[in-house]
Structure formats: C-alpha cells, structure tokens
Amino acid sequence: MLSGIIVWGGVGLLLDRWWGTRFVALIGVLLGLTVAIYLVVVKYGALPPAEGPGRTGSTRGGRRSPTRTQKGQR
C-alpha cells in the first residue's frame, strides 16, 4: 500500500513541478491510496458478513439439530 502512495504521489509531485501547480501531488497520493486499497480488497476479498445473534438451526459442528416436537409426539 505504501508503494502505491509513494509512486503516485511522486508522479503528482513531478507533474506539479512541470506544470507549476500545487495540488496534483495531493491528487496523486489520494489516487495511490485508493488503488492500493482496491487491489488489497480484490486480492484478499471483502470481510464475510458477521453472524448475528439469531438461530441458524445447526449445531456447532455444522450438523442440523433434530427438530423439536411437542411432548409425547414424534
């Protein structure tokens, strides 16, 4: 991630010196940060959704628990 910020910030800095401006380096740093975060998400994937407190109908081992019936019925 750091290399993306440094490379694109450097490109922005060089363009700033060539064009005589002062804002392109900031745009380069932000672009490098954005692309670096995007590439990390693409490579490793987004976080899976957290399991809520609701019941899923399965036990810890992943097997389904037996259905519960009223007393005396099968």
Phi, psi and omega in degrees: 000321182294324181294324177297318179295317182293314183296308184287330172294322177294320176298317178297321179295318178297319177294324176300315181292323182289318183271347181077029180253181181227007186243348185289329178296321177295318177297320178297318178296315179295321177296316178298319178295317181296314180293323180295316179295319179299315181294325177294318179294320179294318183289314186259351179080160179283163178292139177291152180296141180289143178285131180280178181284357182291162180275139182257346180087009178232160179274181182297326181281357179095352178279149179286139177281151179298146180291145181264133179243171176289159182302131176090352178250151179240000000 
